[in-house]
Amino acid sequence: MSYKKLILTSTLVLGTLASVATPAVASAATDTQAQTQAAQTTTATNTQTVNNSNTDNKSNIIAGSNVKKADTTVAHSTAATANVQAASAATANNALSAVVQSSATSATSDQQQAFLAMAAPMAQQAAAKYNVYASVMLAQAILESAWGQSDLATQGNNLFGIKGDYNGAYVSMPTSEWSASQGWYQIYANFRKYPSYLESFNDNGNKLRNGVDWDSTYYRGTWKENAATYKDATAWLQGRYATAPNYAESLNNVIQTYNLTQYDSAATQNATQAPSESTKVINVNNNNSYAVPLVAFNDNGTISKSNRGLSNGTPWATDQTKTYKGHTYYRVSTNEWVEDTYATLQ
């Protein structure tokens, strides 16, 4: 039996690190011939490096390698479609900005917190499985699903606008696409319908790792072994995952605004090991949600809610307990604890 290693870092520390270690944007490449040669020599192995460090001077956003063909299996959700139509009189960039602004702010603060509490553990789990950035997938989910409020999210648990069907299940929705020649235009498409958000995150992680039918390494620039920062990963998505002209910039803004990099040091990235004599193991589960809430103990002995959670049905090593208002709390990280309501001691 394998057990999760106790190497979680507190949210406070993670937030501090994120604020002081913001990745720098790579400088613009000036040698077009060198860029082309680098792109041509990229191999299709899992350890390859990718040319995603050139910068768009107009937006100061990493632009990624040249895109020859976009992924037609993904599209913006109906939430984005409605916002694009509302901004149709604006320019392409302004229209997209309206989409991003509305998608990122259309939910209330409580809805945003509830969405992150539910979605973050799933993003962490999928990110660890496929070695990609949880922050990037969360930003995609926020933009594509408007914090889980879009019709596609509520009717199909589809957070990423992935088209087609999932084990034969789908929902039909209008969606907007972008092309340089036409600008924004609307189509009607079938989108995958998932049993829960968890399958949606895993499906997106699988897509990023295994690509598309005609190119298994299509999203290789999002893999952590190839992307030094989340900005490298979002740059690679632009023009590939979404046809919007400043998709990378939009994702970066959401990641920075909501401090999503804290989820890149995820609970699910912990190595597994046999527990020491002082360590016990709990299995966690929350029958009322997709995730088990975590709390932190304050200096005065009271508790406060953490903005992170643990995936249902997972085992965690614990080395300390505390009692508070009739409940036992199990420590699973530096100062993150699980209430006995959600924990079964092995």
ABEGO torsion letter per residue (X at the ends): XBBBBBABBBAAAAAAAAAAABBBBBBBBABAAAAAAAAAABBABAABBBBAABBBAAAGBBAEBBBABBBAABBBBAAAAAAAAAAAABBAAAAAAAAAAAAAAABBAAAAAAAAAAAAAAAAAAAAAAGBBAAAAAAAAAAAAGGGABAAAAAAGBAAGBBEBBGGBBBBBBBBBBBAAAEBBBBBBBBBBBABAAAAAAAAAAAAAAEBAABAAAAAAABAAABABAAAAAAAABGAABABAAAAAAAAAAAAAAGAAAAABBAAABBBBBBBAABBBBBBBBAABABBBBBBBBAAGBBBBBABBBBBGBBBBBABBBBBGGBBBBBABABBBBBAAABBBX
